[in-house]
Amino acid sequence: MADLFKEKWDAFCENLKEVGSIIESESSLSETDQAEGYRYLLRLMRLSLEMNMEHSNLSTPSFYNLSHETAKIGADNPDNIYLNANIDGKQSYEVYGNIGESDYLSFGLKENRYSKDGTMVSLGEIDLRDMTVDESGNFILYIGGKTNSKNFLPLPKNANMLIVRQTYKNRILQTHAKINIKTSNTSPIPEPLTAVKLENQLNQSLAFVSGTASTFLKWVHEFKKNHLNQLPLGDQDFFQAAGGDPKICYLHGYFDFDDDEYMEITTEIPDCEYWNFQLENHWMESLDYRHYPIHINESSADLNKDKSITINVSHSPEKLKNNLITEGRKNGAMLLRWIGATSFPIPTVEIKKLNSLQDR
C-alpha cells in the first residue's frame, strides 16, 4: 500500500513540474513578471487544494475564499469578499445569515469548467435588490427544491459551484456579511479518504491550476494586443462566460508606460449601484491593496466639478489627484467595472510625461 501512495504522490509532483511550462512559454517577460508568474501558480495551487480537498464534500458544503488578499484569480476585486461553495445539482440548499453593511451582495450558480475549457457558465443569479431581508438584515436563500419564497434560485443539474460576491465601498470599516450554507436534507456520513479519492483530488487541483492560468493568460494576450493603454467596452458575453456577474460591466485594459511617464484616465460616471477601477499585474492579479493605493471607488475618489473622474496612475507616488501606483511595474492589466449601470461610458486614456507637471 505504501508503494501505491508513493507512486501517486510522485506522479502528482511530476505533473506539477509540467504546470511551470505555462510561465516558460511566455517570451519577453520581465524578471518581475516571471517571479510573479511562478508565485501565481503556487497561489492557484493553494486555492485549488482548498476547493478540491478541504471543501470537497458536497453533502456538507462549506464556504471558502477562491480569491483573497494573498491568492487571486482573474481580476479579483479589492472591494470584494468572495465566498465559494461546491454544490451538487441533485440536492437542495439553504444559504442564510446577515447582510451586514454590504453595498452589493449577489449569489450566482455556476458550472465551474476552468479545468476543462476555461469557462464558468452562469446558471442563475440573484442579488439583494431581488430578495427579502428582515429589519435586522437576516435572510434565507433557498437553492433548489420547492418553496414559495421570493428568495429562491432553481438549481440546474449541472451546477457545481455557488459564488457569493460581497462588495464594500470601504471594506475595512464596514461590517461584513455573515453567510452560511447547509443542505436541506439529512447529510450522510462521508466515506473515509482513500487512495483513489486522494488521487482524484490531486489531479483535479492540478487541472484547475493549469486551466485557470491558461485561461487568463489568453485574456492578457488579447488585452495587450488590442486594449493597450485603453479601456474599451470589450465582449461582455465573453467575460460573463468565465464566471462574471451578469449585472457587472467590465472594461479591461493593459497598461505599459515608462518610468518618466504617467497614465491619465478620465471618464464620466454613469448612474450605477457601484463602480471602481483597479490595477493588476501581468497575471491579472490585483496589486497589493493591503498596503498601497492600487484601486479607487466613489468613497475614496475626488471627483471633478462635472462629476466625472480623472485617475492618475504612476509607477511611484506623485502629487497627482486620485493617484494610484503600479508599485514600480512598467506594465500590467487594469479594469474599470460598473454594477447596475444605465449607460457605459468609455474612458479616455492618455500617457503623459511626468516633467509636464512642472510646466503646469
Buried (B, 14 or more C-beta within 10 A) or exposed (E): EEEEEEEBEEBBEEBBEEBEEBBEEBEEBEEBBBEBBBBBBEBBBEBBBBBBBEBBEBEBBBBBBBBBEEBBBBBBBBBBBBBBBBBBBEBBBBBBBBBBBBBBBBBBBBBBBBBEEBBBBBBBBBBBEEBEBEEEBEBBBBBBBEBEEEBBBBBBEEBBBBBBBBBBBEBEEBEBBEBBBEBBEEEEEEEEEEEEBBBEBBBBBBBBBBBBBBBBBEBBEBBBEEBEBBBBEBEBEEBBBBBBBEBBBBBBBBBBBEEEBBBBBBBBBBEBBBBBBBBBBBBBBBBEBEEBBBBBBBBEBEEBEEEEBBBBBBBEEEEBEBBBBBBEBBBBBBBBBBBBBEEEBEBEBEBEEBEEBEEE
